């Protein structure tokens, strides 16, 4: 026998959606969109090729795009790290506020410098 004294049915999580801040929901949407992108596996480079490109990037202060030999939980590659080399030591380099060890680098390429006159 159904209890007719309390016909109200709780909407559970749906009723709490109004309490999220707009910044929070936009951040959640951004993270979901980033997770939907599958980053392709780039060709594995030899250590000599990597050091040659890194030397060129350092001497010319050019940005690089770097793919680490690291996979997420689903076995997909992480997004490329893009930026100018900020510092380096005998173990690795600092790019975009992140330390990357030399043995973690799968692929590296010189990026394109954007001039202020090219911006619209």
Backbone as CSV, one residue per row, in Angstrom:
resi,resn,N_x,N_y,N_z,CA_x,CA_y,CA_z,C_x,C_y,C_z
1,UNK,0.832,-1.165,0.000,0.000,0.000,0.000,0.889,1.246,0.000
2,UNK,0.606,2.166,-0.903,1.395,3.367,-1.076,0.980,4.421,-0.055
3,UNK,1.953,5.121,0.490,1.687,6.164,1.465,1.268,7.439,0.733
4,UNK,0.011,7.818,0.819,-0.525,8.984,0.110,-0.369,10.275,0.906
5,UNK,0.147,10.190,2.139,0.306,11.397,2.939,1.454,12.273,2.424
6,UNK,2.442,11.666,1.772,3.609,12.403,1.297,3.809,12.152,-0.201
7,UNK,3.014,12.785,-1.051,3.142,12.536,-2.490,4.354,13.233,-3.127
8,UNK,5.021,14.118,-2.381,6.165,14.842,-2.920,7.312,13.875,-3.217
9,UNK,7.891,13.999,-4.398,9.034,13.156,-4.771,10.253,14.055,-4.922
10,UNK,11.313,13.742,-4.199,12.543,14.542,-4.210,13.227,14.449,-5.565
11,UNK,13.710,15.592,-6.052,14.392,15.615,-7.345,15.881,15.310,-7.215
12,UNK,16.348,15.100,-6.037,17.723,14.752,-5.720,18.705,15.800,-6.240
13,UNK,19.657,15.432,-7.051,20.717,16.339,-7.495,20.180,17.504,-8.321
14,UNK,19.111,17.298,-9.030,18.578,18.322,-9.923,18.244,19.614,-9.179
15,UNK,17.753,19.509,-7.969,17.373,20.722,-7.252,18.582,21.522,-6.778
16,UNK,19.781,20.914,-6.706,20.979,21.609,-6.236,21.736,22.302,-7.356
17,UNK,21.379,22.066,-8.599,22.098,22.690,-9.712,22.043,24.211,-9.674
18,UNK,21.005,24.783,-9.124,20.881,26.227,-9.042,21.870,26.869,-8.089
19,UNK,22.520,26.090,-7.235,23.447,26.623,-6.254,24.877,26.740,-6.786
20,UNK,25.159,26.209,-7.952,26.495,26.344,-8.525,26.705,27.769,-9.021
21,UNK,27.911,28.283,-8.840,28.255,29.587,-9.385,28.472,29.468,-10.878
22,UNK,28.242,30.544,-11.588,28.421,30.498,-13.043,29.871,30.194,-13.406
23,UNK,30.819,30.690,-12.591,32.233,30.391,-12.857,32.511,28.897,-12.701
24,UNK,31.865,28.297,-11.720,32.070,26.874,-11.471,31.510,26.031,-12.611
25,UNK,30.316,26.370,-13.067,29.729,25.598,-14.161,30.516,25.791,-15.456
26,UNK,31.043,27.005,-15.691,31.852,27.204,-16.904,33.164,26.437,-16.812
27,UNK,33.757,26.351,-15.618,34.986,25.573,-15.430,34.705,24.082,-15.638
28,UNK,33.582,23.602,-15.140,33.218,22.198,-15.341,33.005,21.897,-16.826
29,UNK,32.363,22.819,-17.533,32.141,22.633,-18.968,33.457,22.639,-19.728
30,UNK,34.378,23.505,-19.322,35.698,23.575,-19.971,36.472,22.270,-19.762
31,UNK,36.457,21.758,-18.535,37.146,20.506,-18.245,36.541,19.342,-19.018
32,UNK,35.230,19.317,-19.132,34.560,18.252,-19.871,34.928,18.311,-21.351
33,UNK,35.007,19.533,-21.889,35.380,19.717,-23.292,36.826,19.279,-23.536
34,UNK,37.736,19.613,-22.601,39.137,19.209,-22.740,39.279,17.684,-22.678
35,UNK,38.477,17.046,-21.841,38.547,15.596,-21.720,38.006,14.906,-22.960
36,UNK,37.131,15.584,-23.697,36.555,14.987,-24.898,37.550,14.979,-26.054
37,UNK,38.559,15.857,-26.004,39.558,15.929,-27.069,40.577,14.810,-26.873
38,UNK,40.830,14.071,-27.921,41.849,13.034,-27.880,43.094,13.553,-28.589
39,UNK,44.168,13.642,-27.860,45.419,14.140,-28.419,46.136,12.997,-29.122
40,UNK,46.518,13.185,-30.387,47.154,12.098,-31.132,48.561,11.805,-30.638
41,UNK,48.957,10.566,-30.825,50.313,10.157,-30.483,51.257,10.685,-31.557
42,UNK,52.243,11.465,-31.137,53.221,12.002,-32.081,54.384,11.030,-32.187
43,UNK,55.147,11.110,-33.284,56.263,10.171,-33.448,57.317,10.340,-32.360
44,UNK,57.862,9.229,-31.932,58.912,9.224,-30.923,60.202,9.743,-31.541
45,UNK,60.798,10.748,-30.900,62.023,11.348,-31.420,63.232,10.793,-30.678
46,UNK,64.365,10.789,-31.367,65.621,10.363,-30.756,66.150,11.496,-29.879
47,UNK,66.977,11.149,-28.909,67.502,12.128,-27.961,68.299,13.231,-28.657
48,UNK,69.027,12.896,-29.714,69.808,13.889,-30.454,68.925,14.925,-31.127
49,UNK,67.816,14.481,-31.717,66.872,15.397,-32.355,66.247,16.340,-31.329
50,UNK,65.892,15.772,-30.190,65.269,16.569,-29.131,66.220,17.644,-28.634
51,UNK,67.461,17.267,-28.360,68.419,18.250,-27.843,68.735,19.327,-28.872
52,UNK,68.738,18.980,-30.153,68.993,19.963,-31.202,67.874,21.016,-31.250
53,UNK,66.628,20.577,-31.170,65.492,21.510,-31.194,65.468,22.354,-29.927
54,UNK,65.750,21.743,-28.779,65.771,22.497,-27.532,66.869,23.555,-27.539
55,UNK,68.033,23.234,-28.103,69.128,24.203,-28.201,68.723,25.377,-29.091
56,UNK,68.084,25.090,-30.219,67.616,26.147,-31.118,66.584,27.026,-30.419
57,UNK,65.658,26.410,-29.691,64.621,27.165,-28.987,65.232,28.065,-27.913
58,UNK,66.262,27.574,-27.234,66.908,28.375,-26.200,67.681,29.551,-26.789
59,UNK,68.452,29.310,-27.830,69.281,30.374,-28.397,68.448,31.446,-29.093
60,UNK,67.329,31.068,-29.689,66.487,32.027,-30.398,65.279,32.477,-29.578
61,UNK,65.179,31.972,-28.347,64.058,32.302,-27.461,62.714,32.062,-28.153
62,UNK,62.582,30.910,-28.813,61.361,30.541,-29.519,60.510,29.622,-28.661
63,UNK,59.197,29.707,-28.805,58.326,28.774,-28.080,58.409,27.371,-28.690
64,UNK,58.078,26.393,-27.881,58.066,25.005,-28.347,56.740,24.359,-27.977
65,UNK,56.416,23.282,-28.683,55.311,22.409,-28.291,55.930,21.068,-27.933
66,UNK,55.564,20.555,-26.787,56.219,19.373,-26.243,55.173,18.347,-25.841
67,UNK,55.353,17.112,-26.284,54.475,16.024,-25.852,55.271,15.107,-24.947
68,UNK,54.723,14.899,-23.742,55.378,14.012,-22.783,54.986,12.562,-23.054
69,UNK,55.848,11.672,-22.653,55.560,10.235,-22.746,54.774,9.860,-21.494
70,UNK,53.523,10.339,-21.444,52.663,10.127,-20.289,51.230,9.953,-20.773
71,UNK,50.524,8.998,-20.188,49.149,8.706,-20.568,48.224,8.955,-19.390
72,UNK,46.959,9.274,-19.681,45.971,9.427,-18.622,45.401,8.060,-18.239
73,UNK,44.351,8.043,-17.421,43.783,6.779,-16.945,43.191,5.934,-18.068
74,UNK,42.717,6.578,-19.120,42.111,5.845,-20.233,43.135,5.433,-21.294
75,UNK,44.403,5.788,-21.100,45.439,5.418,-22.055,45.620,6.413,-23.190
76,UNK,45.163,7.655,-23.000,45.307,8.687,-24.019,46.435,9.641,-23.631
77,UNK,47.058,10.234,-24.634,48.121,11.199,-24.369,47.534,12.497,-23.835
78,UNK,48.305,13.157,-22.990,47.899,14.433,-22.406,48.105,15.547,-23.423
79,UNK,47.461,16.705,-23.215,47.660,17.828,-24.141,49.123,18.265,-24.180
80,UNK,49.528,18.819,-25.316,50.893,19.314,-25.463,51.136,20.472,-24.508
81,UNK,52.374,20.582,-24.075,52.799,21.719,-23.272,53.385,22.731,-24.242
82,UNK,52.877,23.945,-24.203,53.293,24.969,-25.161,53.846,26.165,-24.394
83,UNK,54.998,26.674,-24.842,55.551,27.862,-24.207,57.028,28.005,-24.485
84,UNK,57.590,29.026,-23.895,59.017,29.300,-24.007,59.718,28.609,-22.844
85,UNK,60.898,28.089,-23.080,61.669,27.444,-22.018,62.081,28.520,-21.021
86,UNK,61.641,28.368,-19.778,61.896,29.368,-18.752,63.242,29.150,-18.072
87,UNK,63.607,27.897,-17.853,64.873,27.551,-17.211,65.153,26.083,-17.494
88,UNK,66.365,25.665,-17.187,66.733,24.259,-17.367,67.861,23.908,-16.414
89,UNK,68.010,22.623,-16.161,69.132,22.102,-15.385,69.536,20.763,-15.974
90,UNK,70.358,20.011,-15.260,70.849,18.747,-15.811,69.776,17.668,-15.890
91,UNK,68.661,17.822,-15.161,67.602,16.814,-15.167,66.472,17.113,-16.142
92,UNK,66.206,18.403,-16.378,65.085,18.736,-17.239,64.958,20.224,-17.463
93,UNK,63.786,20.617,-17.942,63.546,22.029,-18.239,62.213,22.468,-17.658
94,UNK,62.074,23.783,-17.498,60.833,24.373,-17.011,60.156,25.068,-18.176
95,UNK,58.904,24.682,-18.431,58.118,25.285,-19.508,56.685,25.419,-19.009
96,UNK,56.123,26.592,-19.187,54.744,26.883,-18.768,54.520,26.538,-17.298
97,UNK,55.514,26.831,-16.461,55.394,26.594,-15.026,55.471,25.138,-14.615
98,UNK,55.897,24.271,-15.503,55.957,22.835,-15.224,57.358,22.315,-15.510
99,UNK,57.863,21.460,-14.631,59.170,20.853,-14.864,58.974,19.567,-15.651
100,UNK,59.722,19.435,-16.736,59.665,18.244,-17.581,61.071,17.653,-17.632
101,UNK,61.197,16.406,-17.227,62.498,15.730,-17.291,62.797,15.359,-18.741
102,UNK,64.073,15.358,-19.068,64.473,15.079,-20.450,64.006,13.696,-20.919
103,UNK,64.020,12.714,-20.019,63.610,11.361,-20.418,62.091,11.212,-20.557
104,UNK,61.310,12.232,-20.182,59.855,12.199,-20.340,59.400,12.741,-21.699
105,UNK,60.303,13.361,-22.442,59.934,14.016,-23.696,59.785,12.971,-24.796
106,UNK,58.614,12.947,-25.417,58.353,12.056,-26.547,58.601,12.774,-27.870
107,UNK,58.094,14.007,-27.952,58.190,14.766,-29.202,58.282,16.246,-28.853
108,UNK,59.088,16.982,-29.589,59.205,18.419,-29.398,59.329,19.078,-30.765
109,UNK,58.718,20.245,-30.896,58.780,20.994,-32.155,58.830,22.474,-31.843
110,UNK,59.465,23.229,-32.711,59.508,24.676,-32.561,58.126,25.242,-32.838
111,UNK,57.713,26.157,-31.991,56.434,26.815,-32.185,56.614,28.078,-33.000
112,UNK,55.515,28.686,-33.330,55.555,29.906,-34.111,55.424,31.098,-33.179
113,UNK,56.351,32.028,-33.305,56.271,33.255,-32.513,55.219,34.162,-33.133
114,UNK,54.356,34.691,-32.293,53.319,35.586,-32.770,53.774,37.018,-32.504
115,UNK,53.837,37.809,-33.555,54.233,39.200,-33.415,53.019,40.015,-32.997
116,UNK,53.260,41.117,-32.311,52.158,41.956,-31.874,51.407,42.545,-33.054
117,UNK,52.105,42.740,-34.178,51.455,43.320,-35.352,50.522,42.327,-36.047
118,UNK,50.696,41.032,-35.757,49.825,40.015,-36.343,48.519,39.841,-35.582
119,UNK,48.468,40.366,-34.359,47.273,40.206,-33.538,46.146,41.092,-34.057
120,UNK,44.954,40.559,-34.035,43.795,41.343,-34.463,42.780,41.444,-33.358
